[in-house]
Amino acid sequence: MEIQLDKGDCLELVYETIEEINETIADRKLVKAPHTQLFGCSGNLDSIGLVTFIVMLEQKLVNKLGRPFTIADDRALSRDRSPFLTVESLTEYLTEKINDQDAL
């Protein structure tokens, strides 16, 4: 049986990752809020910071789901609007991808 996560579960995992990443950042700490800009023109993370964030979040998802899980794939990168711009867009993308049986 596949483990399903709702939007609240995904948001909690993103917030846990924010807490961890903030421990490594000297300035421009990420705020645990849906509107927080992660990446892009107004984003708080540079490309290396975003990769680090994604790797940390993927590990949390692997532990939670008990199966491999990749966030930054063709599906994410082919979207008109990047899922990595805000906490909310990332949370919505994760919820959709985790619960989409065709994505397994």
C-alpha positions in Angstrom: 0.0 0.0 0.0 1.4 3.4 -1.0 1.7 6.1 1.6 -0.3 9.2 0.7 0.6 12.6 2.1 -1.8 15.6 2.1 -0.9 19.2 1.6 -0.4 19.7 5.4 2.0 16.8 5.6 4.0 18.2 2.7 4.0 21.7 4.2 5.3 20.3 7.5 8.2 18.5 5.6 9.1 21.8 3.8 9.0 23.7 7.1 11.3 21.1 8.7 13.7 21.5 5.8 13.6 25.3 6.2 14.5 24.9 9.9 17.5 22.7 8.9 18.6 25.0 6.1 18.4 28.1 8.4 20.9 26.5 10.7 23.5 26.7 7.8 22.6 30.2 6.6 24.3 33.2 8.2 21.9 35.8 6.8 18.6 36.0 4.9 16.9 33.2 6.9 13.9 31.6 5.3 10.6 32.3 6.9 8.2 29.4 7.5 5.3 30.8 5.6 3.5 29.8 2.3 4.4 33.1 0.6 8.2 32.7 1.3 10.2 33.1 -1.9 12.6 30.2 -2.2 14.2 30.8 -5.7 14.0 33.3 -8.5 14.4 37.0 -8.7 13.1 37.6 -5.1 14.2 34.2 -3.8 16.3 33.7 -0.7 18.3 30.7 -2.1 20.9 30.8 -4.8 21.2 27.8 -7.1 23.5 25.9 -4.7 21.2 26.7 -1.8 18.2 25.4 -3.8 20.0 22.2 -4.7 20.9 21.7 -1.0 17.3 22.4 0.1 15.9 19.9 -2.5 18.3 17.1 -1.5 17.4 17.6 2.2 13.7 17.6 1.4 14.1 14.5 -0.9 15.7 12.6 2.0 12.8 13.5 4.3 10.4 12.3 1.7 12.3 9.0 1.1 12.2 8.4 4.9 8.5 9.2 5.1 7.4 7.3 2.0 9.7 4.4 2.2 10.6 4.6 -1.5 12.8 6.6 -3.7 11.5 10.1 -4.6 12.9 12.7 -6.9 11.7 16.3 -6.7 13.7 18.0 -9.5 12.7 15.9 -12.6 11.5 16.6 -16.1 8.0 17.0 -14.7 9.1 19.9 -12.5 11.4 21.5 -15.0 8.9 21.4 -17.8 6.2 23.5 -16.1 5.4 27.0 -17.2 5.8 28.2 -13.7 8.6 26.6 -11.6 7.4 24.8 -8.5 10.5 26.0 -6.7 9.6 29.7 -6.5 7.7 29.7 -3.2 6.9 27.4 -0.2 3.3 27.2 -1.4 4.2 26.3 -5.0 6.6 23.6 -3.8 4.1 22.2 -1.4 1.4 22.0 -4.0 3.7 20.3 -6.5 4.9 17.8 -3.9 1.3 17.0 -2.9 0.3 16.5 -6.5 3.4 14.4 -7.4 3.3 12.1 -4.3 -0.4 11.3 -4.8 -0.3 10.8 -8.6 -0.1 7.1 -9.1 1.1 7.6 -12.7 4.2 9.4 -11.5 5.5 6.3 -9.6 
